[in-house]
Amino acid sequence: MNFEFTLLAMVGVAVTLGLFAGRLVKKLGLPSIIGYMLLGTVMGVSMLKMFHHTHLQELAFITDIALGFVAFSIGNELKLTTLKSLGKSIGMIIVLESFSALILVTTLVYLVTGDLVTALIFGSLAPATAPAGTVAVIREYRAKGKLSSSLYAVAGFDDGVAILLFGFTAAVAKQILLSNAGISQGSLAAGLIKPAVEIVLSLVLGGALGFLYSYLVRKLESRNNIPALTFGFILMGAGLASMFHLSLILVNMGIGFVLANTAKKSTIMNVNEQLRSLMPLLFILFFFLAGAHLNLATLPSLGLIGIAYIIGRTTGKIGGAWLGAYIGGANKTIRNNLGLGLLSQAGVAIGLSLLVSQEFASIDSPQAQLIAASVVTTITATCIIFEIIGPITARIALKNAGEIPDAD
């Protein structure tokens, strides 16, 4: 007799197997999330196809919820006193690691293709960092110290800088393309204002929700009610961000940031205690689904552009973080290790590549059509590489810094 698994049952199987897959790879000295992703890859669109594209679309809300919790937990670690203790180095690191990735990728892709528009488009996608992998590794190993605090700060604010740089660089690339094609051009200023407005509104919305959340959490009679309130606000943040085309990460990070800087220490500890038991489940679901989305068939499409992108982004992130930390006066441990924790790349970069593809596909130019056809496939392929190596290098960085208890 044949039994057809329902989607709900398959998610249950995935969570159960994911738990043990994570434990297995951890015994090999790798972060558990690598096990979750590998299991997702096996059961997903690349291999067994137990989770096909329709399933993944129906489960997309789980990814948003998990990412919302990740962003909230980042904000909850960003106390103003901690940021002040880290000094100006954080700002320098965020700016230079983002700009370095953009510049190096643009340069290398231009050397490979000889096409400035293509180079600028791929360069504009390089600064984006996926914070989930870094946060998952920090939490799994219970890492504490200045490097961990710096990674929380950089991974959190990196999203805003990445959106700004993408908006500016992609707008310039589009203007050059339209000029080359002899098509009447729109306003460059309009293309630059939109990402800035998105960031400001995301932070304003996150701050407003954060003050309301902080007020209500203090009124709860039992800390057992904290998960329900937190869950509700993160869903509101994610939903409103989607409705108004804002940054889900910045909105939910804003909620956690306000809590961390306005609530009593005992309240923050109660919130963190309730989150501690929930986050591992969310990480299993998030990284399993990330693995299920990975289409290994895209890897052969990497080509020279993909290789240039990987080399340029890796060098830019690590080198830029080192330079920013050096100029900002950060200690040697942060200088030598922070960049290793910033290599993960996934949802934001793929989402931005989709925007490029949709916008360029509507332009009557062979050059635009070629970029539209290749950008999503290439970025998806490179994200597979970065999602695998990112958590591994993050663990190496934390271990080098001596911030993983009993690392051996």
C-alpha positions in Angstrom: 0.0 0.0 0.0 1.4 3.4 -1.0 1.3 6.2 1.5 1.5 9.8 0.4 3.1 12.1 2.9 1.3 15.3 3.6 3.4 18.5 3.6 3.0 18.7 7.3 4.2 15.2 7.9 7.2 15.9 5.7 8.1 19.0 7.6 8.0 16.8 10.8 10.3 14.3 9.2 12.7 17.0 8.1 12.9 18.5 11.6 13.5 15.1 13.2 16.1 14.0 10.6 17.6 17.5 10.7 18.2 17.3 14.4 20.3 14.1 14.0 22.0 15.4 10.8 23.2 18.4 12.8 24.5 16.3 15.6 26.4 14.1 13.1 28.2 16.9 11.4 29.0 18.6 14.7 30.9 15.4 15.6 33.0 16.1 12.5 33.8 19.5 13.8 31.4 21.4 11.6 28.5 23.7 12.6 25.2 21.9 12.9 23.6 24.1 10.3 25.8 22.4 7.6 24.0 19.2 8.4 20.6 20.9 8.2 21.5 22.3 4.7 22.9 19.1 3.4 19.7 17.2 4.5 17.6 19.9 2.8 19.7 19.5 -0.4 19.2 15.8 -0.4 15.4 16.0 0.1 14.9 19.1 -2.0 14.8 20.1 -5.6 18.4 18.9 -6.4 18.0 15.2 -5.5 15.1 13.3 -4.1 12.6 16.2 -4.8 10.5 15.3 -1.7 10.2 19.0 -1.3 9.6 20.5 -4.8 9.1 24.2 -5.7 5.4 24.2 -4.9 6.1 22.9 -1.4 8.8 25.5 -0.9 6.5 28.3 -2.0 3.9 27.2 0.5 6.6 27.1 3.3 8.1 30.4 2.4 6.5 32.0 5.5 8.6 29.8 7.7 11.8 31.3 6.2 10.5 34.8 6.9 9.6 34.0 10.5 13.0 32.4 11.2 14.8 35.3 9.6 12.6 37.7 11.7 13.7 35.9 14.9 17.4 36.1 13.7 17.1 39.8 13.1 15.3 40.3 16.5 18.1 38.4 18.3 20.7 40.5 16.5 19.0 43.7 17.6 18.7 42.4 21.2 22.5 42.1 21.3 23.2 45.6 20.1 23.3 47.5 23.4 24.5 51.1 23.0 27.0 50.5 25.7 28.5 47.6 23.8 28.6 49.5 20.6 30.4 52.4 22.3 32.9 50.0 23.8 33.6 48.7 20.3 34.3 52.2 19.2 34.4 53.7 15.7 35.9 50.5 14.3 32.4 49.0 13.7 31.4 51.8 11.4 34.7 51.6 9.5 34.4 47.9 9.2 30.9 48.0 7.8 31.7 50.7 5.3 35.0 49.2 4.1 34.1 45.6 3.9 31.0 46.5 1.9 32.8 48.9 -0.5 35.8 46.6 -0.9 33.5 43.7 -1.9 31.7 46.0 -4.4 34.9 47.4 -5.9 36.8 44.1 -6.2 33.9 42.2 -7.7 33.3 45.0 -10.2 37.0 45.1 -11.1 37.4 41.4 -11.6 34.1 40.9 -13.5 35.1 43.8 -15.8 38.4 42.2 -16.4 36.6 38.9 -17.3 33.8 40.4 -19.5 35.0 43.9 -20.6 31.4 45.0 -19.9 31.1 47.8 -17.3 27.3 47.4 -16.8 27.6 43.7 -16.1 30.5 44.4 -13.7 28.6 47.1 -11.8 25.5 44.8 -11.5 27.5 42.0 -10.0 29.5 44.4 -7.9 26.2 45.9 -6.5 25.2 42.4 -5.2 28.5 41.6 -3.5 28.1 43.6 -0.2 24.9 41.7 1.0 25.6 39.3 3.9 23.2 36.7 5.2 23.2 37.1 9.0 21.5 33.8 9.8 24.5 31.6 9.3 26.8 33.8 11.5 24.2 34.2 14.2 23.4 30.4 14.2 27.1 29.6 14.7 27.5 32.1 17.5 24.4 30.8 19.3 25.3 27.1 18.8 28.7 27.4 20.3 27.6 30.0 22.9 30.4 32.3 21.8 30.9 35.4 23.9 33.4 38.2 23.5 34.3 41.3 21.4 34.5 39.4 18.2 31.0 37.9 18.7 29.6 41.4 19.6 31.3 42.9 16.6 29.8 40.2 14.3 26.3 40.8 15.6 26.7 44.6 14.9 28.3 44.2 11.5 25.9 41.5 10.3 22.9 43.5 11.5 23.8 46.9 10.0 25.4 45.4 6.9 21.9 44.8 5.3 21.2 48.6 5.3 24.6 49.4 3.7 24.1 46.7 1.2 20.7 48.0 0.1 22.1 51.6 -0.2 25.1 50.4 -2.3 22.9 48.2 -4.5 20.5 51.1 -5.1 23.2 53.5 -6.1 25.4 51.1 -8.2 22.5 49.4 -10.0 21.0 52.8 -10.8 24.3 54.0 -12.3 24.6 50.7 -14.3 21.1 51.1 -15.7 21.8 54.7 -16.8 24.9 53.6 -18.6 23.0 50.8 -20.3 20.2 53.0 -21.4 22.7 55.6 -22.7 24.5 52.8 -24.7 21.2 51.6 -26.1 20.1 55.2 -27.1 17.0 54.9 -24.9 15.6 58.0 -23.1 16.8 58.0 -19.5 14.9 58.4 -16.3 16.1 60.3 -13.3 19.2 58.9 -11.6 18.1 60.7 -8.4 14.9 58.7 -8.3 16.9 55.4 -8.3 19.1 56.6 -5.5 16.3 58.0 -3.2 14.3 54.7 -3.0 16.8 52.6 -1.1 17.5 55.4 1.3 13.8 55.8 2.0 13.5 52.0 2.5 16.2 52.0 5.1 14.8 55.0 7.0 11.2 53.7 7.0 12.4 50.2 8.1 14.2 51.6 11.1 11.3 53.9 12.0 8.8 51.0 11.8 11.1 48.7 13.8 11.6 51.4 16.4 7.9 52.1 16.8 7.1 48.3 17.1 10.0 48.0 19.5 8.7 50.6 21.9 5.3 49.1 21.9 6.8 45.6 22.4 9.0 46.8 25.3 6.0 48.4 27.0 3.8 45.3 26.6 6.4 42.8 27.7 6.8 44.6 31.0 3.1 44.3 31.6 3.0 40.5 31.2 2.2 38.7 34.5 4.1 35.6 33.5 7.3 35.2 31.5 5.7 32.1 30.0 3.7 34.5 27.9 6.8 36.1 26.4 7.1 33.7 23.4 3.5 34.5 22.2 4.1 38.2 22.4 7.5 38.0 20.7 6.1 35.7 18.0 3.2 38.1 17.4 5.5 41.2 17.0 8.0 39.4 14.7 5.1 38.3 12.5 3.8 41.9 12.5 7.2 43.2 11.6 7.7 40.7 8.8 4.2 41.2 7.4 4.4 45.0 7.4 7.9 44.9 5.9 6.5 42.8 3.1 3.4 45.0 2.6 5.4 48.2 2.4 8.5 46.7 0.6 10.8 47.4 3.5 13.7 45.4 4.9 12.4 42.5 7.1 15.9 42.3 8.8 16.0 46.0 9.7 12.4 46.1 11.0 12.8 43.2 13.3 16.3 44.2 14.3 14.8 47.5 15.3 12.4 45.8 17.7 15.2 43.9 19.4 17.4 47.0 19.5 14.8 49.1 21.3 14.2 46.3 23.8 17.9 45.9 24.5 18.3 49.6 25.2 15.1 50.5 27.0 14.1 47.5 29.1 15.4 46.3 32.5 18.2 43.7 32.5 15.8 41.2 34.1 13.2 41.7 31.3 15.9 41.2 28.6 17.1 38.1 30.4 13.6 36.7 30.5 13.1 37.3 26.8 16.5 35.7 25.9 15.7 32.7 28.1 12.4 32.0 26.3 14.1 32.4 22.9 16.9 30.1 23.7 14.8 27.0 23.5 13.0 28.2 20.3 15.9 29.2 18.2 17.4 25.7 17.5 14.0 24.6 16.0 13.9 27.7 13.8 17.5 27.2 12.7 16.7 23.6 11.6 13.7 24.8 9.6 15.5 27.8 8.1 18.6 26.0 7.0 16.8 22.8 5.9 14.6 25.0 3.6 17.6 26.9 2.4 19.2 23.6 1.4 16.0 22.4 -0.2 16.0 25.5 -2.4 19.6 24.9 -3.6 19.7 23.7 -7.1 23.0 22.0 -7.6 22.4 22.0 -11.4 23.2 25.7 -11.4 26.8 25.1 -10.3 28.1 24.4 -13.8 26.8 27.9 -14.8 29.3 29.6 -12.5 31.8 30.2 -15.3 34.4 32.9 -15.2 32.0 35.5 -13.9 31.0 33.3 -11.0 34.6 32.5 -10.1 35.5 36.2 -10.3 32.5 37.0 -8.1 33.5 34.5 -5.4 37.2 35.6 -5.4 36.4 39.3 -5.4 33.7 39.1 -2.7 35.7 36.8 -0.4 38.8 39.0 -0.7 36.8 42.2 -0.4 34.9 41.0 2.7 38.0 39.7 4.6 40.4 42.4 3.4 37.9 45.3 3.9 37.0 44.1 7.4 40.7 43.9 8.2 41.3 47.4 6.9 38.3 48.9 8.6 39.3 47.3 11.9 42.9 48.6 11.5 41.9 52.1 10.7 39.3 52.0 13.5 41.8 50.9 16.0 40.3 47.5 16.8 42.5 44.8 18.4 44.4 42.2 16.4 41.9 39.4 17.2 39.0 41.4 15.5 41.2 42.5 12.6 42.3 39.0 11.7 39.0 37.2 12.2 36.0 39.3 11.7 35.9 39.1 7.9 35.7 35.3 8.1 32.4 35.6 9.8 30.8 37.7 7.0 31.0 35.4 4.0 27.5 33.8 4.1 25.2 35.1 1.4 21.7 34.0 0.4 18.2 35.5 0.4 19.0 39.2 0.2 21.4 38.8 -2.7 19.1 36.4 -4.6 16.2 38.8 -4.0 18.2 41.7 -5.4 19.3 39.7 -8.4 15.6 38.9 -9.1 14.9 42.7 -9.1 17.7 43.2 -11.6 16.4 40.4 -13.8 12.9 41.7 -13.8 13.9 45.3 -14.5 16.5 44.6 -17.2 14.2 42.0 -18.9 11.8 44.9 -19.8 14.6 46.9 -21.5 14.8 46.6 -25.3 18.5 46.0 -25.4 20.5 42.8 -26.1 22.9 43.7 -23.3 20.1 44.1 -20.8 18.5 40.8 -21.9 21.8 39.0 -21.5 22.3 40.3 -17.9 18.7 39.5 -17.0 19.1 36.0 -18.2 22.4 35.3 -16.3 22.3 37.2 -13.1 19.9 35.1 -11.1 21.5 31.8 -12.1 25.0 33.0 -11.4 24.2 34.6 -8.0 22.2 31.5 -7.0 25.2 29.3 -7.8 27.6 31.5 -5.9 25.3 31.6 -2.9 25.5 27.8 -2.7 29.2 28.1 -2.2 29.0 30.9 0.3 26.2 29.3 2.3 28.4 26.2 2.8 31.7 27.9 3.5 30.3 30.9 5.5 29.3 29.0 8.7 32.5 27.0 8.6 34.7 30.1 8.4 32.6 31.8 11.1 33.4 28.9 13.4 37.1 29.1 12.6 37.0 32.9 13.3 35.3 32.4 16.7 37.7 29.5 17.6 40.7 31.6 16.6 39.4 34.4 18.9 39.1 32.0 21.8 35.4 32.8 22.1 34.1 29.2 21.8 34.0 27.5 25.2 35.7 24.1 25.2 36.2 24.4 21.5 38.5 21.4 21.4 
